[in-house]
Amino acid sequence: MKNILRLMLLAFAVSTASCVQVSPLVLLGVFAVDPVTPPALPVCKVGDLLQGEANITFTALPTDNFLCMGVQNTMDNVVRTEVNGTTLDDPLNHNRVFVEEVLHSYSAQLISNGKTTSLTLPAETLRLGFPVESGGGKVGGFVQILGDTAAQALLDATQPGDVVQVLVTFRMRGRINSGGSITTQPFTFPVRFTRQ
């Protein structure tokens, strides 16, 4: 009986593990940059990526705050094809990814007059565009911390002196040159907003 139970658990574990897929387009990390607007943003270097928390003070709509995000494409950069017994390398980089958008979702807590309540910020999709070369290519790109709709909801829900703790979860989505779409794993970054 014990052996049957062990086999059933092993079969369940194997079937569950085989359902987990790891995207070859990987978010490496993020860091906050000082509130500036493009094209005045500094160069975003993948080697500089650190995880931490952003602290932002605002009096008006908080849409001029950015994160630098590192992205890596781990797909092979050469597609090999067998033709008449000969292996040919396809140099057209069919596995290059063009990132087209960032999906934002939020979990927020409003701290006002010593009381903490949940705050709903609507999920958003922000458009952007940059290529990520295959073969381990790494790129850094800038993304707004809050989309316009979430920023407006944050401003409308707060008064001077209020603090909002936000966990921003990002996923990048794009298309592969050879066809199909691809999405990164989710990446969550904590941000503390203080209204003046």
C-alpha positions in Angstrom: 0.0 0.0 0.0 2.8 2.4 0.9 4.5 1.7 -2.5 1.3 2.5 -4.4 0.9 5.7 -2.5 4.5 6.7 -3.2 4.1 5.9 -6.9 0.9 8.0 -7.0 2.7 10.9 -5.3 5.7 10.6 -7.6 3.4 10.6 -10.7 1.6 13.7 -9.4 4.9 15.5 -8.7 6.2 14.6 -12.2 3.0 15.7 -13.9 2.9 19.0 -11.9 6.5 19.8 -12.6 6.1 19.2 -16.3 3.3 21.9 -16.4 5.7 24.6 -15.2 7.2 26.5 -18.1 10.1 28.9 -17.8 10.0 31.7 -20.3 13.3 32.2 -22.3 12.6 36.0 -22.0 13.7 36.8 -18.4 13.3 39.9 -16.3 16.7 40.3 -14.5 15.8 43.0 -12.1 14.9 46.6 -11.7 16.0 49.8 -10.0 14.3 53.2 -9.6 15.7 56.3 -11.2 15.3 59.9 -10.2 12.1 61.5 -11.4 12.9 62.8 -14.8 11.3 62.6 -18.2 12.7 61.0 -21.3 15.0 61.7 -23.1 16.8 63.0 -20.0 16.9 59.5 -18.5 20.4 58.1 -17.8 21.8 55.1 -19.6 20.2 52.0 -18.1 23.0 49.4 -17.8 22.1 45.8 -17.1 25.0 45.4 -14.7 23.6 48.2 -12.5 20.4 46.4 -11.8 19.6 46.0 -8.1 16.5 45.2 -6.2 15.2 47.5 -3.5 12.4 49.9 -2.8 11.6 53.2 -4.4 10.5 56.1 -2.2 8.5 58.7 -4.1 7.1 62.0 -2.8 4.4 63.6 -4.9 2.0 66.6 -5.0 0.5 66.1 -8.4 -0.1 63.2 -10.7 2.9 60.8 -10.1 3.6 59.7 -13.7 7.2 61.0 -14.1 8.8 58.2 -12.1 10.6 55.4 -13.9 12.3 52.1 -13.3 15.1 50.6 -15.3 14.4 47.0 -16.1 16.9 44.4 -17.3 15.7 41.8 -19.8 17.5 38.8 -21.2 16.6 36.6 -24.2 18.0 33.1 -23.5 16.8 31.5 -26.8 19.5 30.2 -29.2 20.6 32.8 -31.7 21.1 30.4 -34.6 18.5 28.0 -35.9 20.1 24.9 -37.3 18.3 23.0 -40.1 19.1 19.6 -41.7 19.0 19.7 -45.5 20.0 16.7 -47.6 22.2 15.4 -44.8 23.9 18.8 -44.3 23.4 21.0 -41.3 22.8 24.6 -42.2 22.9 27.6 -39.8 20.2 30.2 -40.3 21.8 33.6 -39.5 18.5 35.6 -39.7 18.1 35.6 -36.0 14.6 34.2 -35.9 14.6 34.1 -32.1 15.1 37.9 -31.6 12.3 39.2 -29.5 10.7 42.6 -29.9 9.2 43.7 -26.5 6.0 45.6 -27.2 4.3 46.2 -23.8 4.5 45.9 -20.1 1.6 44.6 -18.1 1.2 46.3 -14.7 -0.8 45.0 -11.8 -0.9 46.5 -8.3 -1.4 45.6 -4.7 -1.7 48.7 -2.5 -2.2 49.8 1.1 -3.2 53.3 2.0 -2.0 54.7 5.4 -4.1 57.7 6.3 -4.5 59.2 9.8 -2.9 56.2 11.4 -5.3 53.7 9.7 -4.4 51.2 7.0 -6.9 50.2 4.3 -6.6 48.4 1.0 -6.5 50.6 -2.1 -7.5 49.4 -5.5 -5.3 50.5 -8.4 -6.5 49.3 -11.9 -4.2 47.0 -13.8 -2.8 48.5 -17.0 -0.8 47.7 -20.2 1.8 50.3 -21.2 3.2 50.3 -24.8 6.9 50.4 -25.4 9.2 48.9 -28.0 12.8 47.6 -28.0 14.5 44.5 -29.4 16.3 41.8 -27.3 18.8 39.8 -29.2 18.8 36.0 -28.8 21.7 34.0 -27.6 21.7 35.6 -24.1 21.3 39.1 -25.3 20.6 41.6 -22.4 18.9 45.0 -22.6 18.0 47.7 -20.1 14.8 49.7 -20.7 12.8 52.3 -18.9 9.3 51.8 -17.7 6.9 54.1 -15.9 6.3 52.9 -12.3 2.5 53.7 -12.5 0.4 53.9 -15.6 -1.8 57.0 -16.1 -5.0 55.4 -14.8 -3.4 54.0 -11.6 -1.6 57.3 -11.0 -4.9 59.2 -11.2 -6.5 56.7 -8.8 -3.6 57.1 -6.4 -3.9 60.9 -6.5 -7.7 60.8 -6.1 -7.5 58.5 -3.1 -4.9 60.5 -1.1 -4.6 63.7 0.8 -1.4 65.5 2.0 0.4 63.4 4.6 -1.0 60.0 3.3 1.4 57.2 2.5 0.6 54.4 0.0 2.7 51.2 -0.1 2.4 49.6 -3.5 3.7 46.3 -4.8 3.9 46.8 -8.6 4.1 43.5 -10.6 5.5 43.8 -14.1 5.4 41.3 -17.0 6.8 42.2 -20.4 5.2 40.8 -23.5 6.5 40.8 -27.0 6.8 38.9 -30.3 9.4 36.5 -31.6 10.7 37.2 -35.1 9.9 33.6 -36.2 6.3 34.1 -35.0 4.4 33.8 -31.8 4.3 35.8 -28.7 6.3 35.6 -25.5 5.8 36.9 -21.9 8.4 37.2 -19.1 7.9 35.9 -15.6 6.3 38.3 -13.2 8.5 40.6 -11.2 7.3 42.6 -8.2 8.9 45.8 -7.0 7.9 47.7 -3.8 7.2 51.4 -4.0 6.3 53.8 -1.2 4.4 56.9 -2.3 4.1 59.9 0.1 1.7 62.7 -0.7 2.8 66.2 0.3 
